[in-house]
Amino acid sequence: MNTAEPDVKEQVNWQEDVFRVLKQHDVKHVVYVPDAGHSTAIRLAEADNEIQSVVLTTEEEGIGYLAGAWLGGERGALLMQSSGVGNCINTLALQVCAKFPLLMVVTMRGDWAEFNAWQNPMGQATEASLKLMGVMTWRADKPEDVEPLLHGAATMAFNGDSACAVLLGQRLIGEKKWVK
């Protein structure tokens, strides 16, 4: 009789996976507008002496910052929420014209169980808007999808001077609720 305990699948910590993949791809700059969905990666980047962690006032600043980092020989990633994608549409033309690697990790709002109707329009348009601007996108809705999709996107961005985005679905992040 086998008395061994059944195998219990280890819980995937996708938030830490985001940071781990960025480190594996030699990312030296993490730029972001504060977002709860990215809080773990932001906290880990801020604590890492090898990474410049930069708070932005608006997401499109991150595209210019990352272009400059690349010109200086370093890699970076832009962490933002789907509502911030709308702020970046015109600035994405910089990547189209200059052909530098642009890696974005986007936490989604307005695509599942959204309590804030203001998030819905851009949440529904995020992926199509990015694709219209030439950004390759992949969507992660399960914790185990984050690491391989982000690894693939980073590989394509940094080896092909491409614009790539991984969309972290709202079901992955969890339902947000009004707090009284």
C-alpha positions in Angstrom: 0.0 0.0 0.0 1.3 3.4 -1.0 1.1 5.8 1.9 2.7 8.7 0.1 0.7 11.9 0.0 -0.8 12.7 -3.4 1.1 15.2 -5.5 -0.2 18.7 -4.9 0.5 21.0 -7.8 2.5 24.0 -6.5 0.6 27.2 -6.7 2.1 29.3 -9.6 3.0 32.8 -8.4 2.6 34.7 -11.6 3.4 38.0 -10.0 6.9 36.8 -9.2 7.1 35.2 -12.6 6.8 38.6 -14.2 9.8 39.9 -12.4 11.8 36.7 -12.8 11.3 36.7 -16.6 12.4 40.4 -16.8 15.6 39.6 -14.8 16.3 36.5 -17.1 16.1 38.8 -20.1 18.6 41.3 -18.6 16.0 44.1 -18.1 17.7 47.0 -16.4 14.8 49.5 -16.4 11.3 48.9 -15.2 9.1 51.9 -15.8 5.5 52.1 -14.6 2.5 54.0 -13.4 1.6 52.5 -10.0 -0.9 49.6 -10.4 -2.0 47.0 -7.8 -1.7 44.2 -10.4 2.0 45.0 -10.9 2.7 45.7 -7.2 4.9 42.6 -6.7 7.0 43.2 -9.8 7.3 46.9 -8.9 8.3 46.1 -5.3 10.9 43.6 -6.5 12.3 46.0 -9.1 12.6 48.8 -6.5 14.5 46.4 -4.2 16.9 45.3 -6.9 20.1 47.3 -7.1 20.7 46.2 -10.8 17.4 47.7 -12.0 16.4 51.3 -12.4 12.8 51.5 -11.2 11.1 54.6 -12.6 7.6 55.9 -11.7 6.0 57.7 -14.6 3.4 60.5 -14.5 1.7 59.0 -17.6 2.3 55.8 -19.6 3.5 57.2 -22.9 6.5 58.7 -21.1 7.7 55.1 -20.7 7.9 54.5 -24.4 10.3 57.5 -24.8 12.3 56.4 -21.7 12.7 52.8 -23.0 13.8 54.2 -26.4 16.5 56.1 -24.6 17.5 53.1 -22.5 17.9 51.1 -25.7 20.0 53.8 -27.3 22.2 53.6 -24.2 22.6 49.8 -24.6 20.1 48.7 -22.0 16.8 46.8 -21.9 13.6 47.9 -20.2 10.0 47.0 -19.8 6.9 49.2 -19.4 4.3 48.0 -16.8 0.9 49.5 -17.1 -2.9 49.0 -16.9 -5.1 48.7 -19.9 -6.4 52.2 -19.4 -2.9 53.5 -19.9 -2.7 51.9 -23.4 -5.0 54.6 -24.6 -2.5 57.2 -23.5 0.2 55.5 -25.5 -1.4 55.1 -28.9 0.3 58.1 -30.6 3.6 57.5 -28.9 3.7 54.0 -30.2 4.6 55.6 -33.6 8.1 56.2 -32.1 8.7 52.4 -32.0 7.2 51.9 -35.4 9.6 54.5 -36.9 12.7 53.8 -34.8 12.4 50.0 -34.5 13.6 49.5 -30.9 12.6 46.7 -28.6 9.5 47.6 -26.7 8.2 45.1 -24.1 5.0 46.0 -22.3 3.1 44.1 -19.6 -0.5 45.2 -19.3 -2.9 44.4 -16.5 -6.4 44.4 -17.8 -9.4 46.2 -16.6 -12.9 46.3 -18.1 -12.8 42.8 -19.5 -14.4 40.7 -16.7 -16.4 41.5 -13.6 -15.5 45.2 -13.8 -17.1 47.4 -11.2 -16.0 50.7 -12.7 -17.7 51.4 -16.0 -15.1 54.0 -16.9 -12.6 51.1 -17.4 -14.8 49.2 -19.9 -14.2 51.1 -23.2 -10.4 50.9 -23.2 -10.4 47.5 -21.6 -12.4 46.2 -24.5 -10.3 48.1 -27.1 -6.8 47.4 -25.6 -5.7 44.4 -27.7 -7.2 45.7 -31.0 -5.6 49.1 -30.4 -2.2 47.6 -29.8 -2.4 45.4 -32.8 -3.5 48.4 -35.0 -0.2 50.1 -34.0 1.8 47.0 -34.9 2.3 45.6 -31.4 2.3 41.8 -31.1 0.1 40.7 -28.2 -0.5 37.6 -26.1 -3.0 37.2 -23.4 -2.5 35.3 -20.1 -5.7 34.3 -18.2 -4.2 31.5 -16.1 -1.2 31.8 -13.8 0.8 29.1 -15.6 0.5 31.0 -18.9 2.3 34.2 -17.6 5.9 32.9 -17.6 6.0 31.2 -21.0 4.1 34.0 -22.7 6.2 36.8 -21.2 9.4 34.8 -22.0 8.3 34.5 -25.6 7.3 38.2 -25.9 10.7 39.3 -24.3 12.6 37.1 -26.7 10.8 38.6 -29.7 11.1 42.1 -28.5 14.8 42.0 -27.6 15.9 39.8 -30.5 13.8 41.3 -33.2 13.5 45.0 -32.2 9.7 44.4 -32.0 6.9 45.9 -30.0 5.4 43.1 -27.8 2.8 43.1 -25.1 1.5 40.5 -22.7 -2.0 41.2 -21.5 -2.7 39.9 -18.0 -6.4 39.2 -18.0 -8.7 40.5 -15.3 -9.7 37.0 -14.3 -6.0 36.3 -13.6 -5.6 39.4 -11.5 -8.9 38.9 -9.6 -12.1 40.8 -9.3 -11.9 44.3 -7.9 -14.6 45.7 -5.7 -15.5 49.1 -4.4 -14.1 49.6 -0.9 -16.2 51.7 1.5 
